[in-house]
């Protein structure tokens, strides 16, 4: 299967899962209020990653490798943010239906991230491979540690 077709299918599954989760969250009201608070905190963190990645891309453009700001910590902050937001659905919905939907969405995000790494290697070559060595895919804590050790600030 072509990478573009696979990407479109994964994005479609991601979108469908998102809407189904939102519907399910409304049909299955949460039973543990404290978990809802945890869910909103996780959702906020995910939204922050997503927003920071979009702002960085708007400022820097996408014609070159963006390796500063949030992209100096993780290579795919937009998808990391999306994964966190889907993970938050588990706390907001507290239903097995929502948990299954969130897991499917998180797996789709991860598969898209892997595909995008391959596309970027094809597009940018060795420069992207060096970027991959410096900056982890989605491991935020490792990215912070590497950034602090290198002394580079975004």
FILUM-432231 format. One line per 2 residues: for each residue z, x, y of N, C-alpha, C, O. Coordinates in Angstrom, 3 decimals. Atoms other than C-alpha are relative to their C-alpha. Example, Ala and Ser with C-alpha at 12.3 -4.5 7.8 and 13.67 -1.06 7.14 Angstrom:
# FILUM-432231
0.000,0.890,-1.190,7.800,12.300,-4.500,0.000,0.900,1.200,0.665,1.936,1.181 | -0.060,-0.820,-1.190,7.140,13.670,-1.060,0.730,-0.770,1.090,0.899,-0.261,2.198;
***
This chain:
# FILUM-432231
0.000,0.848,-1.182,0.000,0.000,0.000,0.000,0.894,1.245,0.734,1.880,1.302 | 0.074,-0.756,-1.241,-0.879,1.312,3.459,1.340,-0.062,0.729,2.054,-1.063,0.672;
-1.269,-0.079,-0.725,2.050,2.423,5.597,0.093,-1.076,1.079,1.163,-1.645,1.298 | -0.008,1.016,-1.056,1.035,0.049,8.407,0.300,-1.380,-0.575,1.061,-2.153,0.007;
-0.237,1.290,0.653,0.965,-2.924,6.030,1.453,-0.105,-0.444,2.096,-1.138,-0.254 | -1.396,-0.028,0.436,4.323,-1.933,4.561,0.927,-0.212,1.195,1.895,-0.967,1.111;
-0.815,0.145,-1.205,5.762,-1.622,8.068,-0.016,-1.422,0.534,1.018,-1.943,0.952 | 0.109,1.389,-0.473,4.474,-5.060,9.063,0.784,-0.951,-0.899,1.442,-1.874,-0.420;
-0.751,0.840,0.936,5.930,-6.615,5.930,1.503,0.163,0.229,2.241,-0.820,0.285 | -1.427,-0.250,-0.220,9.306,-4.946,6.510,0.479,-0.615,1.318,1.567,-1.188,1.382;
-0.376,0.591,-1.289,9.347,-6.030,10.159,0.045,-1.526,-0.099,0.906,-2.161,0.510 | -0.007,1.451,0.191,8.481,-9.592,9.110,1.265,-0.440,-0.740,1.913,-1.412,-0.352;
-1.225,0.317,0.745,11.312,-9.635,6.568,1.208,0.139,0.911,2.128,-0.677,0.865 | -1.097,-0.230,-0.944,13.611,-8.231,9.247,0.146,-1.182,0.959,1.254,-1.672,1.174;
-0.041,1.128,-0.932,12.700,-10.993,11.708,0.452,-1.283,-0.666,1.275,-2.016,-0.119 | -0.384,1.212,0.724,13.002,-13.760,9.142,1.485,0.040,-0.349,2.197,-0.952,-0.193;
-1.408,-0.144,0.364,16.351,-12.415,7.956,0.898,-0.215,1.210,1.950,-0.845,1.107 | -0.785,0.182,-1.217,17.611,-12.284,11.533,0.197,-1.485,0.302,1.321,-1.936,0.523;
-0.100,1.425,-0.327,16.816,-15.944,12.169,0.773,-0.782,-1.060,1.537,-1.687,-0.726 | -0.758,0.665,1.054,18.154,-17.049,8.780,1.495,0.305,0.120,2.332,-0.571,-0.100;
-1.412,-0.349,-0.183,21.387,-15.157,9.432,0.614,-0.786,1.157,1.737,-1.279,1.045 | -0.526,0.744,-1.149,21.809,-16.804,12.831,0.250,-1.456,-0.396,1.278,-2.031,-0.038;
-0.175,1.385,0.463,21.307,-20.230,11.245,1.199,-0.087,-0.947,2.033,-0.983,-0.815 | -1.091,0.021,0.972,23.679,-19.400,8.365,1.351,0.203,0.670,2.340,-0.417,0.277;
-1.264,-0.229,-0.715,26.343,-18.096,10.765,0.477,-1.306,0.625,1.678,-1.570,0.670 | -0.380,1.282,-0.603,26.269,-21.498,12.474,0.392,-1.045,-1.039,1.203,-1.927,-0.754;
-0.331,0.953,1.057,26.424,-23.407,9.177,1.302,0.342,-0.714,1.987,-0.544,-1.225 | -1.217,-0.441,0.673,29.281,-21.335,7.756,0.950,0.603,1.025,0.963,1.820,1.209;
-0.894,-0.535,-1.021,31.912,-21.017,10.465,1.011,0.966,-0.614,1.457,0.767,-1.744 | -0.921,-1.009,0.528,34.201,-18.005,10.062,1.383,-0.592,-0.265,1.829,-1.512,0.421;
-1.340,0.468,0.344,37.585,-18.513,8.446,1.085,0.950,0.474,2.238,0.546,0.623 | -0.984,-0.993,-0.446,39.301,-15.309,9.605,-0.377,0.452,1.407,-1.337,1.200,1.593;
0.310,-0.264,-1.402,39.377,-15.053,13.398,-0.010,1.470,0.369,-0.816,1.895,1.196 | -0.061,-1.431,-0.325,40.314,-11.368,13.490,-1.290,0.716,-0.389,-1.711,1.661,0.278;
1.260,-0.614,0.418,37.143,-10.496,11.600,-1.126,-0.315,0.980,-2.061,0.471,1.131 | 0.991,0.348,-1.019,35.114,-12.288,14.251,0.083,0.997,1.153,-0.942,1.426,1.683;
-0.181,-0.985,-1.072,36.586,-9.944,16.856,-0.610,1.335,-0.424,-1.317,1.971,0.358 | 0.596,-1.235,0.529,35.649,-6.949,14.674,-1.529,-0.109,0.038,-2.216,0.837,0.426;
1.445,0.210,-0.015,32.158,-8.416,14.326,-0.595,0.147,1.391,-1.645,0.767,1.555 | 0.516,-0.097,-1.362,31.710,-8.737,18.081,0.076,1.429,0.530,-0.798,1.851,1.288;
-0.091,-1.405,-0.409,32.902,-5.158,18.635,-1.149,0.798,-0.614,-1.814,1.575,0.071 | 1.107,-0.699,0.677,30.423,-3.860,16.049,-1.334,-0.418,0.611,-2.209,0.422,0.823;
1.224,0.488,-0.628,27.704,-6.046,17.571,-0.210,0.681,1.360,-1.323,1.091,1.689 | 0.091,-0.649,-1.311,28.475,-4.601,21.024,-0.407,1.454,-0.100,-1.213,1.936,0.696;
0.369,-1.405,0.210,28.254,-1.039,19.737,-1.471,0.098,-0.381,-2.191,0.955,0.132 | 1.409,0.005,0.397,24.929,-1.812,18.068,-0.916,-0.312,1.178,-1.954,0.325,1.355;
0.802,0.352,-1.176,23.604,-3.459,21.224,-0.063,1.168,0.979,-1.102,1.401,1.597 | -0.019,-1.165,-0.887,24.658,-0.395,23.236,-1.001,1.059,-0.476,-1.762,1.596,0.328;
0.974,-0.949,0.551,22.680,1.909,20.918,-1.421,-0.470,0.286,-2.272,0.311,0.712 | 1.330,0.563,-0.197,19.687,-0.396,21.163,-0.430,0.128,1.467,-1.541,0.571,1.759;
0.312,-0.046,-1.433,19.820,-0.607,24.962,-0.210,1.439,0.466,-1.162,1.719,1.194 | 0.147,-1.404,-0.403,20.340,3.147,25.418,-1.317,0.588,-0.492,-1.950,1.377,0.210;
1.261,-0.533,0.512,17.347,3.883,23.205,-1.191,-0.541,0.785,-2.130,0.199,1.078 | 1.100,0.589,-0.771,15.093,1.481,25.098,-0.068,0.621,1.393,-1.154,0.960,1.865;
-0.028,-0.599,-1.342,16.195,2.851,28.493,-0.544,1.425,-0.047,-1.322,1.823,0.820 | 0.481,-1.378,0.136,15.575,6.417,27.303,-1.505,0.033,-0.213,-2.199,0.841,0.406;
1.448,0.018,0.255,12.107,5.564,25.966,-0.786,-0.410,1.240,-1.865,0.124,1.497 | 0.686,0.430,-1.221,11.170,3.779,29.195,-0.057,1.161,0.987,-1.079,1.371,1.641;
-0.034,-1.125,-0.948,12.227,6.810,31.240,-0.834,1.187,-0.460,-1.494,1.836,0.351 | 0.648,-1.206,0.516,10.773,9.487,28.967,-1.414,-0.240,-0.513,-2.221,0.689,-0.545;
1.301,0.275,0.587,7.744,7.738,27.464,0.012,0.291,-1.493,0.995,0.808,-2.023 | 0.057,-0.192,1.446,6.617,7.893,23.857,-1.151,0.909,-0.426,-1.452,1.017,-1.614;
1.130,-0.855,0.363,3.699,10.306,24.029,0.455,1.353,-0.526,-0.324,2.072,-1.152 | -0.564,-1.251,0.504,5.970,13.258,23.249,1.260,-0.318,-0.798,1.741,-1.451,-0.808;
-1.263,0.176,0.712,9.014,13.792,21.071,1.105,-0.143,1.034,1.267,0.711,1.906 | -1.140,0.211,-0.887,12.010,12.364,22.890,1.216,0.522,-0.737,1.601,-0.015,-1.776;
-1.141,-0.604,0.674,14.985,14.561,22.028,1.203,0.166,0.922,2.089,0.981,0.666 | -1.128,-0.076,-0.915,17.333,14.025,24.932,0.761,-1.326,-0.015,0.330,-2.314,-0.611;
-0.882,1.161,-0.063,20.112,11.557,25.653,0.361,-0.472,-1.406,0.740,0.343,-2.247 | -0.401,0.535,1.301,20.767,9.274,22.682,-0.881,0.554,-1.115,-0.433,0.661,-2.257;
0.901,-0.572,1.003,17.732,10.757,20.879,0.336,1.458,-0.314,-0.258,2.040,-1.222 | -0.519,-1.321,0.333,19.510,14.125,20.952,1.170,-0.088,-0.965,1.653,0.931,-1.459;
-1.124,0.214,0.922,22.259,12.603,18.797,-0.498,-0.551,-1.334,-0.111,-0.062,-2.396 | 0.635,0.553,1.213,20.271,10.484,16.307,-1.477,-0.237,0.298,-1.852,-0.548,1.429;
1.450,0.151,-0.191,16.513,10.249,15.766,-0.424,-1.447,0.179,-1.446,-1.717,0.810 | 0.406,1.403,-0.019,16.447,6.469,15.424,1.139,-0.893,0.508,1.654,-1.729,-0.235;
-1.130,0.790,-0.506,19.106,4.964,17.704,-0.287,-1.498,0.083,0.634,-2.307,-0.024 | 0.333,1.420,-0.086,17.231,1.672,18.061,0.264,-0.681,-1.346,0.831,-1.772,-1.399;
-0.235,0.575,1.320,17.313,1.070,14.319,1.470,0.111,-0.414,1.985,-0.762,-1.113 | -1.438,-0.097,0.259,20.889,2.336,14.072,0.722,-1.159,0.675,1.621,-1.765,0.091;
-0.576,1.143,-0.708,21.791,-0.269,16.685,-0.289,-1.305,-0.705,0.589,-2.160,-0.818 | 0.360,1.221,0.724,19.911,-2.959,14.777,0.818,-0.117,-1.284,1.279,-1.204,-1.633;
-0.798,0.029,1.222,21.708,-1.977,11.566,1.441,-0.407,0.296,2.037,-1.189,-0.444 | -1.373,0.364,-0.373,25.071,-2.220,13.309,0.089,-1.489,0.343,1.048,-2.162,-0.036;
-0.020,1.423,-0.344,24.185,-5.635,14.709,-0.117,-0.870,-1.245,0.554,-1.897,-1.346 | 0.083,0.762,1.254,23.138,-6.864,11.257,1.312,0.102,-0.779,1.766,-0.879,-1.368;
-1.289,-0.170,0.672,26.341,-5.412,9.803,1.045,-0.928,0.619,1.891,-1.475,-0.088 | -0.962,0.875,-0.684,28.287,-7.389,12.417,-0.131,-1.447,-0.457,0.840,-2.203,-0.414;
0.198,1.370,0.478,26.767,-10.594,11.047,0.946,-0.333,-1.149,1.386,-1.475,-1.286 | -0.900,0.244,1.135,28.924,-10.170,7.938,1.376,-0.487,0.477,2.000,-1.344,-0.149;
-1.304,0.377,-0.548,32.053,-10.468,10.077,-0.070,-1.301,0.779,0.893,-2.065,0.829 | 0.158,1.210,-0.806,30.673,-13.218,12.266,-0.252,-1.229,-0.869,0.159,-2.335,-0.516;
0.338,1.132,0.864,29.411,-15.391,9.406,0.955,-0.218,-1.152,1.219,-1.355,-1.542 | -0.969,0.047,1.095,31.853,-14.566,6.612,-0.446,-0.905,-1.143,0.319,-1.741,-1.622;
0.563,0.777,1.092,29.608,-16.071,3.953,-0.873,0.920,-0.845,-1.481,1.856,-0.326 | 0.819,-0.826,0.880,27.854,-14.591,0.937,-1.468,-0.080,0.397,-2.210,0.883,0.206;
1.392,0.155,-0.439,24.565,-15.955,2.318,-0.296,0.983,1.134,-1.338,1.637,1.143 | 0.175,-0.909,-1.144,25.007,-13.967,5.537,0.088,1.453,-0.470,-0.670,2.301,0.003;
-0.140,-1.366,0.519,26.142,-10.856,3.632,-1.302,0.448,-0.674,-1.767,1.565,-0.446 | 1.270,-0.339,0.663,22.992,-10.926,1.479,-1.099,0.218,1.042,-1.864,1.177,0.951;
1.002,-0.163,-1.059,20.817,-11.433,4.562,0.183,1.289,0.767,-0.790,1.976,1.076 | -0.272,-1.233,-0.740,22.520,-8.574,6.382,-0.382,1.228,-0.821,-0.955,2.178,-0.286;
0.342,-1.136,0.855,22.103,-6.223,3.433,-1.517,0.168,-0.083,-2.022,1.288,0.003 | 1.471,-0.059,0.044,18.398,-7.086,3.142,-0.528,0.589,1.316,-1.407,1.451,1.301;
0.463,-0.485,-1.303,17.938,-6.473,6.886,0.312,1.478,0.188,-0.524,2.224,0.698 | -0.378,-1.411,-0.145,19.808,-3.155,6.820,-0.901,0.885,-0.859,-1.333,1.948,-0.414;
0.905,-0.758,0.874,17.722,-1.939,3.872,-1.398,0.065,0.624,-2.036,1.117,0.603 | 1.311,-0.001,-0.676,14.539,-2.982,5.721,-0.008,0.988,1.166,-0.961,1.751,1.328;
-0.091,-0.946,-1.128,15.671,-1.060,8.817,-0.087,1.438,-0.502,-0.804,2.262,0.065 | -0.003,-1.371,0.519,16.321,2.038,6.734,-1.381,0.403,-0.518,-1.825,1.528,-0.287;
1.347,-0.299,0.501,12.925,1.843,5.027,-0.985,0.207,1.153,-1.877,1.051,1.068 | 0.851,-0.178,-1.181,11.252,1.462,8.427,0.256,1.365,0.626,-0.684,2.046,1.037;
-0.363,-1.303,-0.562,13.129,4.531,9.690,-0.660,1.125,-0.805,-1.215,2.060,-0.229 | 0.645,-1.011,0.845,11.886,6.573,6.727,-1.505,0.054,0.267,-2.086,1.135,0.362;
1.430,0.070,-0.260,8.335,5.404,7.373,-0.336,0.596,1.367,-1.329,1.310,1.511 | 0.258,-0.534,-1.343,8.561,6.241,11.070,0.153,1.512,0.040,-0.573,2.187,0.769;
-0.096,-1.459,0.079,9.751,9.757,10.252,-1.311,0.589,-0.521,-1.794,1.588,0.012 | 1.269,-0.483,0.545,6.597,10.225,8.158,-1.125,-0.110,1.033,-1.937,0.805,1.173;
1.026,0.171,-1.037,4.403,8.828,10.945,0.158,1.057,1.089,-0.833,1.594,1.583 | -0.234,-0.991,-1.051,6.030,11.173,13.457,-0.331,1.413,-0.464,-0.782,2.237,0.332;
0.411,-1.299,0.530,5.508,14.172,11.183,-1.514,0.125,0.091,-2.028,1.174,0.478 | 1.465,-0.024,-0.084,1.814,13.262,11.005,-0.469,0.137,1.449,-1.459,0.815,1.724;
0.401,0.002,-1.414,1.653,12.758,14.783,0.368,1.308,0.706,-0.438,1.853,1.460 | -0.505,-1.144,-0.769,3.753,15.722,16.015,0.110,1.290,-0.805,0.339,2.353,-0.229;
0.004,-1.203,0.843,3.700,18.143,13.049,1.314,0.752,-0.045,2.386,0.162,-0.179 | -1.174,-0.868,0.141,6.083,21.082,12.979,1.055,-0.241,1.075,2.246,-0.044,0.831;
-0.981,0.293,-1.056,7.691,20.125,16.293,0.950,-1.105,-0.444,2.151,-1.040,-0.182 | -0.856,1.087,0.475,8.962,16.925,14.705,0.869,0.469,-1.169,2.017,0.042,-1.298;
-0.807,-0.532,1.105,10.099,18.797,11.583,1.192,0.789,0.538,2.292,0.701,-0.009 | -1.113,-0.740,-0.617,12.194,21.094,13.801,1.009,-0.972,0.615,2.218,-0.756,0.532;
-0.870,1.048,-0.555,13.577,18.019,15.577,0.826,-0.642,-1.116,2.011,-0.919,-0.935 | -0.699,0.583,1.142,14.475,16.561,12.171,1.125,0.924,-0.491,2.167,0.453,-0.944;
-1.031,-0.955,0.419,16.412,19.741,11.355,1.184,0.000,0.960,2.323,0.207,0.541 | -1.050,-0.028,-1.024,18.383,19.538,14.625,0.776,-1.305,0.107,1.989,-1.305,0.321;
-0.583,1.307,-0.295,19.024,15.812,14.875,-0.034,-0.871,-1.256,-1.098,-1.064,-1.844 | -0.016,0.843,1.204,20.167,13.569,11.999,-0.722,-1.322,0.214,-0.891,-1.784,1.342;
0.766,1.252,-0.030,18.262,10.405,11.147,0.799,-1.118,0.671,0.369,-1.648,1.695 | -0.803,1.082,-0.579,21.016,7.839,11.838,1.501,0.289,-0.048,2.300,-0.582,0.297;
-1.413,-0.350,0.106,24.328,9.674,11.265,0.529,0.415,1.371,0.392,1.567,1.780 | -0.455,-0.221,-1.370,25.913,9.357,14.701,1.068,1.082,0.083,1.002,1.939,0.964;
-1.085,-0.992,-0.055,29.043,11.410,13.945,-0.525,1.412,-0.208,-0.128,2.325,0.515 | 0.603,-1.313,0.213,27.032,14.333,12.553,-0.817,0.414,1.219,-0.820,1.587,1.593;
0.771,-0.302,-1.202,24.760,14.105,15.591,0.867,0.480,1.147,0.502,1.414,1.860 | -0.943,-0.423,-1.052,27.723,14.367,17.969,0.506,1.413,-0.298,0.557,2.259,0.595;
-0.504,-1.321,0.385,29.105,17.352,16.030,-1.063,1.063,0.247,-0.769,2.115,0.816 | 1.089,-0.978,-0.213,25.726,19.126,16.068,-0.256,0.226,1.478,-0.481,1.357,1.909;
0.234,-0.120,-1.447,25.271,18.401,19.767,1.084,0.848,0.653,0.787,1.705,1.484 | -1.115,-0.778,-0.568,28.710,19.793,20.617,-0.079,1.462,-0.413,0.196,2.348,0.397;
0.121,-1.378,0.477,28.144,22.894,18.498,-1.129,0.743,0.691,-1.019,1.941,0.951 | 1.146,-0.659,-0.629,24.785,23.593,20.117,0.249,0.268,1.484,-0.391,1.138,2.076;
-0.277,-0.154,-1.422,26.236,23.272,23.621,-1.032,-0.659,0.886,-0.952,-0.549,2.109 | 1.051,0.680,-0.760,23.166,21.238,24.668,0.483,-1.379,0.403,1.091,-2.086,-0.400;
-0.352,1.328,-0.495,23.740,18.154,26.778,-1.275,-0.716,0.384,-2.154,-0.140,1.025 | 1.200,0.789,-0.243,21.161,15.346,26.997,-0.175,-0.358,1.406,-1.148,-1.025,1.757;
***
